[in-house]
Amino acid sequence: MSFETFQQEERRREDEKKKEEAAKKMQKRTLVDVVKKNKVELAEEKRVATQSAPEHTAAKKGMDLKSIIHDKEKGELFKKFLQKNKLELEDENGAFARLLAKELQPGDVEKLENIRSDFVEFYERAEKTGKFITPEMTTELGTLNTDFQQVINQLSPEKAVKVYRQQLKEMAISNTDDFDYFERIERNVEAIARINTERDYLEKKINEYCIANKISSEEYQKIIAIEESDERNEALIDFVRKNWGEGTLKSLARGIDTIFFKLFSRVGTRKIGGDLTRDEILKSLANIQEYKKKIAQTMAESVEGLESFRIAYAQAILDESEPESEPRTSLIQHRKKFIENMPNENEILKDWQEYKTSLDEDLKMSFDEMDNHDKENAKKEFLKHEKKKYKNKIKRTEGGFLYSIFKLLFNSLFTIDTSKLN
Amino acid sequence: MNEILRKQLLTILESGNERAVKDFLIEHLKEFSEKIQENIVTLFFIEALEQYVSNGQQIISLQKELLATLEKAEKTEAALNDKKKELDAKEQLGL
């Protein structure tokens, strides 16, 4: 019986059951009827009663099994969850198969309850994370990442959100590498919530200071007012590099530290600051005021026109740490390792020769002596083995986007002309 | 996935050039099956999400650093002003 048919059948049975129960109420059971029940029947009744009990306790921890099976989306996901985790559904005699057939055995309910409990946990985590993913959020992400923006443009933010929410559920119930993707999304979505809270607090503090001290950055304001986007971006990047570069900020902090040191350090019991002349004090005051102005202006820039600032910062500061012209050694190694792990036809054919030899030894029969049916089976078995080998290779090497894409498309990309397997 | 698309992608993947792979996927996104398209856009989403978080964290740590530096500057400024007042007072008293 297919899962869909089961769902329809289940609904029909429920209706019938309700009708039967109503009819039963009309009948009075006689004492003889009760006495006639033997012990086995009573034990069976007890078992059925305990089987329905977990639905009530389960409700405390989320959806119960019944509501999962009766919901189209959840039912499908539950089925996938069982399949992906190699639980029951593949086994015709398993607890889930018995549930579908209404032939539960002692212990089945506990087993299914444990599975349900895991499923609900992952499903609810995916739902919770999915709620944070909105069209506005994807649009905002696109402002920082032009690749992503191009992808979104082909779908629309609304469609993209729908896809992500569904994918999250699929990934959450998976026990493969997909689950790692789910956790990455979950972790980063949670991080965004934390960042937003912290940023609100910092922005409030900065704004209060800037208003109280009448601080604003005219130069920055002029730049973000430039209408032509390429020109604006270029000016912003230059501005950020000049004013926000690590060197600039460090030199500001160093300047302050120097004056701070002069004032508060001691030589023995004597404060160095005690020896400062009027001129030195006035000069230091002028410097400190200049530093303060620069810092405050930079702070103001970080909250005024934040979106432009983020883009410029991402491009100017973050790109600076990974210049394209000089890829880091780890990046080169990463690429090298990736290429090494790619399935290679020559290597696969070499493996095939070794596999054939091992077959000869095990079966005491050479590949050429096999009939066509056995030959095809041997080829299939070999390819299965090779796929596993390359999948494991990829699994062992952590990597970035290239690996992710390769893992994703592995089955489509891993093909070999089987006529070469002779 | 059709054979031409598969071969092209495989060649680009073998080059190990991530930029070229991304450009190819963006350009040919609609040519993949719907399921693969969904997976591809999810990978781009994860990358954008991680970039956004990293950028946000960097800006926050920068703002915190600036606030701490500013606090230090104010403390230094106050101490310098105290020194200046001390010198002014000494001068007024002819010391």
Interface residues (C-beta under 8 A of the other chain):
Chain A: T138 E140 L141 G142 L144 N145 D147 F148 Q150 V151 Q154 L155 A160 V163 Y164 Q166 Q167 Y181 R184 I185 N188 V189 A191 I192 I195 E198 R199 L202 K205 I206 Y209 W244 L249 L252 A253 I256 D257 I259 F260 L263 F264 G273 L276 R278 I281 L282 S284 L285 I288 Q289 Y291 K292 I295 A296 T298 M299 S302 F309 R310 Y313 A314 I317 L318 R335 K336 F338 I339 M342 G400 F401 L402 S404 I405 F406 L408 L409 S412 L413 T415
Chain B: M1 R6 L9 L10 L13 E14 G16 N17 E18 V21 K22 L25 I26 L29 K30 I36 E38 N39 I40 V41 T42 L43 F44 F45 I46 E47 A48 L49 E50 Q51 Y52 V53 S54 N55 G56 Q57 Q58 I59 I60 L62 Q63 K64 E65 L66 L67 T69 L70 K72 A73 E74 K75 T76 E77 A79 L80 N81 K83 K84 L87
